[in-house]
Amino acid sequence: MDGAESLVRTAIACGIKVCFANPGTTEMPLVAAIDRVDGVRPVLGLFEGVCSGAADGYARMTGRPAMTLLHLGPGFANSIANFHNARRARSPVLNVIGDHATWHAAFDAPLTSDILSLARPVSGWIRSVRSAERLAEDTAEAIAAAGTYPGRVATLIVPSNCQWDPAEGPAEPLTLQPPAPVSDEAVELAAEFLQSGARPALFLGGPALQGQALASVARIAEATGCGLVCETFPARVERGPGRPAVARLPYFPEQALEALFQFTSIVIVGARKPVAFFGYPDKSSSLIPTGVKVTRLAEPEQDVAGALEALASLLSAPLSPAAAPYPERPPRPKGPINSATIGAAFAAVAPENCIVMEEGATSGFNFFVHTGGAPTHTYLSLTGGSIGQGLPCATGAAIACPERKVICLQADGGGLYTLQALWTNVRESLDVVTLICNNRRYRILQIELARAGITEPGPKALSLTSLENPEIDWVKLAQGMGTPAVRVDDAEVLARELARTLSEPGPHLIEMRME
Amino acid sequence: MDGAESLVRTAIACGIKVCFANPGTTEMPLVAAIDRVDGVRPVLGLFEGVCSGAADGYARMTGRPAMTLLHLGPGFANSIANFHNARRARSPVLNVIGDHATWHAAFDAPLTSDILSLARPVSGWIRSVRSAERLAEDTAEAIAAAGTYPGRVATLIVPSNCQWDPAEGPAEPLTLQPPAPVSDEAVELAAEFLQSGARPALFLGGPALQGQALASVARIAEATGCGLVCETFPARVERGPGRPAVARLPYFPEQALEALFQFTSIVIVGARKPVAFFGYPDKSSSLIPTGVKVTRLAEPEQDVAGALEALASLLSAPLSPAAAPYPERPPRPKGPINSATIGAAFAAVAPENCIVMEEGATSGFNFFVHTGGAPTHTYLSLTGGSIGQGLPCATGAAIACPERKVICLQADGGGLYTLQALWTNVRESLDVVTLICNNRRYRILQIELARAGITEPGPKALSLTSLENPEIDWVKLAQGMGTPAVRVDDAEVLARELARTLSEPGPHLIEMRME
């Protein structure tokens, strides 16, 4: 067995089932090992940002790491933006980067670069392999690091000679450490906050928005009547009938401060303290309004579900809370396509138990507000703010959950970053319906220019925020990647086409012409 | 004046004329300054890899830096692959990355990351700005660093408050140091090598392949009868009648060793010692055959042109060498489209003084061989091996040289990395004809699998090296980006369409269906 095979067999033993890959020459032994060993499904991305984004989506939906296989520093560099988002989502990923043979590195061949320096900023664990004999154990350690709660990108840099040199058999999976429990004092303080303030709230993030943790949130809300707010860009939220209704913190700091100012005390659970996405002149970076008391029940790295359950018990919360009131399913919308009608179309026609990856940017800011009445669904968002995540993350979610429909709400600007994901959707026959918000501009930047006092930008500033001249034809781009596509320009047709494409197998794209 | 304006005015004073940009919120004051100050042409790329690749192409054609304007760590990360190529080309670039306000950084907002760690591997100079007052001087230093011979990527990280805070006026350009001269001993030793060996050769790279340096090469070849070989991936070569015919070192190490083995002594000028692109089991990384004597006239960082002129003088080389014999212009080719007929079509119909950016991968390996008889042209190649450079580099070359036609020979695999450049070509009305080598595979990887002994790869290995299922429709992709496009599948039609599209203004794409 060569080193490459020992890596692949170790990965399989540790539960890795999928490899999102764009390999090169230095990864050929790993490609050969994936080829001859049963157990890992290779999924080709035509650009590395597709691979990292898909691994993120896969991890969010399964809780388990996929493997990525990328080529040297420059190939890996193309994946960094979406690994940045994966890092912010705390998604587990085994990120394997092939490298030059150890003895070749000193020759500074054209593709040589400082991979460690490039990979450190997105890696919660990183190691450069030194020999084939150690590769299996290094792999098991990397996978354990990736999967240790709450999850991280573990980067393993594997020189090509460590792939082709002989190795012993695979290594055994390592036992994962459970998450650290929160202290009794933190639970008691949280209970006190929720019971003493006039208008208390839970501020939720990370693991608090799904599964057993979210069930405890519902109990706590029933017991205390507290408000429920989640971070602006959560990795994953379970929504719909039977789940507690959680408001999303608005994006712009003035609106976020206003939203939190209605509360007297806030208990933070599984999230960071809310901060402004950007700093602005003479504005606070913290989004905690003056006078609002804050405590923290659990860091994202702690046992969030256990802490919420302990809090619910301490509050003597009912084990089966009454179902939160849920709006009726809305009728199909009519009129122009905008944030509201997109949300309404989704709420009206989405199938039970679908997944929504939302990178709608300005067209998605109010998705939460406008999807009242939608059936149960999983919501994924742009955790790290690095645009171009939507399409690949949807691809990975669809690989993870072949029995569920995936809807990708994608702003046009970000969609152009990683449109190659459309091709992978076709190759893998994935049930992904992509909705492109084609407003032909980086609208957020035009808003930001206005916020900076430039209400009438000149032609050069406009040229840097406009996607016109020429207009992008998304139907043709999709068809170029093998994806059936249509263009719609009113909400009624949008709802009809969304319903139709969701009823058909395989990927589809709907270009939404917006004002 | 705010910091942003002081940066822009300093850049203009230092000769910066173009800014390849994909800005975000943290760069809005710089966008506003570019908008209100005359002198910098903003060119929007719909993905950051377009910006870095275009800045590289611009620098290769003008010898001067353009500015890039990119958004925080993740946005910048998307540009790294093509900055890697720019670094290998020693292209001068002023790379400006906006950052969070200095006081906002500690809040670890979603887009925060370690920009220095990401940018160092591709930056020959790097600085994080600390105040608006210093920004103008920092900018002047960065531009001087970028432009100091032979050129480098100079990265200036500019927090948003350093852009909007008040600043003094712009800074003056700094005086650039001239390149270090080579020693008399190096020149004498080179002359001895060329005069003593039975079959001597010059191995040329970097600045040796253009301008006065190349004219000296012609004189030296005439005086000594030495062979002329250039590095496999030169940044820029001037070719055609009146220029010395230079052979390109083959890509695969066996072929490269064979090519150099015909010489008894080699003088390296402006290049690194030739090394294999990748390490292979039991193969040497050095491409200098055993028994071949080697000396170095000039490092790429030294005064290559001065060294060659001194060598020509020492050899009493004729001031005006007889024109090297040049093959006749070939007829238009017929038959299937392959490496040979692509070269012949180019040689038959290319206009005088065009620019060729060649990222043809396996379809381009023999471009040099098959373009004998072409009129004078400039040849640019994939210096760093990081695919996806061709389209953006052609864009930058066309911005640099609006009076010249640009032909981009682009492999399909790499073309899919940065196809967004096609849109910029339309917006800027650039005379770029893109030839896509559509062989529907990463052919180099299939060759490398075979070289590794895997002559019959299984379905999983094939799936990772194939661009079929579904096939990419490049005509639709191009049209989606606003580019007129046709598909051709024989060489005669290729030559006709190449001639036609070269005779028309603006960008065109020709998808070449190849076996």
Interface residues (C-beta under 8 A of the other chain):
Chain A: A21 P23 G24 T25 T26 M28 P29 V31 A32 I34 D35 R36 P42 L44 L46 F47 G49 G73 P74 G75 A77 N78 I80 A81 H84 N85 R88 H100 A101 W103 H104 F107 D108 A109 P110 L111 S113 D114 S117 L118 R120 P121 V122 S160 N161 W164 F233 R272 V275 A276 F277 F278 G279 Y280 P281 S285 S286 T383 G384 G385 S386 G388 G413 L416 Y417 Q420 W423 V426 R427 I444 L445 E448 L449 A452 I454 P457 G458 P459 K460 A461 S463 L464 T465 S466 L467 N469 P470 E471 I472 D473 W474 V475 K476 L477 A478 Q479 G480 M481 G482
Chain B: A21 P23 G24 T25 T26 M28 P29 V31 A32 I34 D35 R36 P42 L44 L46 F47 G49 G73 P74 G75 A77 N78 I80 A81 H84 N85 R88 H100 A101 W103 H104 F107 D108 A109 P110 L111 S113 D114 S117 L118 R120 P121 V122 S160 N161 W164 F233 R272 V275 A276 F277 F278 G279 Y280 P281 S285 S286 T383 G384 G385 S386 G388 G413 L416 Y417 Q420 W423 V426 R427 I444 L445 E448 L449 A452 I454 P457 G458 P459 K460 A461 S463 L464 T465 S466 L467 N469 P470 E471 I472 D473 W474 V475 K476 L477 A478 Q479 G480 M481 G482
